[in-house]
Amino acid sequence: MKKFAWLILLIWLLPNGLTAQAKTDLQDLIDETPANGTLQLKKGEYEGPFTISKPITIIGEEGVMITSEAEGIIVDNVNGLMLQGIQFETVKTPLKVTNSKQVEMIDLQFVIQEESVYFENIEQLILEQLNVSSESKKHFSQKPNGIDIFKS
């Protein structure tokens, strides 16, 4: 009888343990990537918000999406950041970068809901192939800006 109970326990724990290990959080991947390193994101949806506080390159393969009921990615005081090939669908600010240098954004898509993409106090900001759209049915005068850039 004891062997049977152990077998049932093992069968119940085995799939649950593997599932938990297989699912990786994007914040963990960002934190594990060394400074000045490159993180290659596989196709999929990543639930934010996420914080970046070191120089890093993040490249998404086709089909990478950052979603969040709040902000998407928040970056502050970073010297060297590149994001490429990522789609953002968030309720609040999809990407907020402040007090940073050498910031490069390439081939990013933003679906704006309540707040715009935000850059403030950035030295050497490069924006290439950005697509900013809104699915809001509000009058254009009530929609947020697509991109806000201050003191940069």
Rosetta blueprint (number, residue, H / E / L):
1 M L
2 K H
3 K H
4 F H
5 A H
6 W H
7 L H
8 I H
9 L H
10 L H
11 I H
12 W H
13 L H
14 L H
15 P H
16 N H
17 G H
18 L H
19 T H
20 A H
21 Q H
22 A H
23 K L
24 T L
25 D L
26 L H
27 Q H
28 D H
29 L H
30 I H
31 D H
32 E H
33 T L
34 P L
35 A L
36 N L
37 G E
38 T E
39 L E
40 Q E
41 L E
42 K L
43 K L
44 G E
45 E E
46 Y E
47 E E
48 G L
49 P L
50 F E
51 T E
52 I E
53 S L
54 K L
55 P L
56 I E
57 T E
58 I E
59 I E
60 G E
61 E L
62 E L
63 G L
64 V E
65 M E
66 I E
67 T E
68 S E
69 E L
70 A L
71 E L
72 G L
73 I E
74 I E
75 V E
76 D E
77 N L
78 V L
79 N E
80 G E
81 L E
82 M E
83 L E
84 Q E
85 G L
86 I L
87 Q E
88 F E
89 E E
90 T E
91 V L
92 K L
93 T L
94 P L
95 L E
96 K E
97 V E
98 T E
99 N E
100 S E
101 K E
102 Q E
103 V E
104 E E
105 M E
106 I E
107 D E
108 L E
109 Q E
110 F E
111 V E
112 I E
113 Q L
114 E L
115 E L
116 S L
117 V E
118 Y E
119 F E
120 E E
121 N E
122 I E
123 E E
124 Q E
125 L E
126 I E
127 L E
128 E E
129 Q E
130 L E
131 N E
132 V E
133 S E
134 S E
135 E L
136 S L
137 K L
138 K L
139 H L
140 F H
141 S H
142 Q H
143 K L
144 P L
145 N L
146 G L
147 I E
148 D E
149 I E
150 F E
151 K L
152 S L
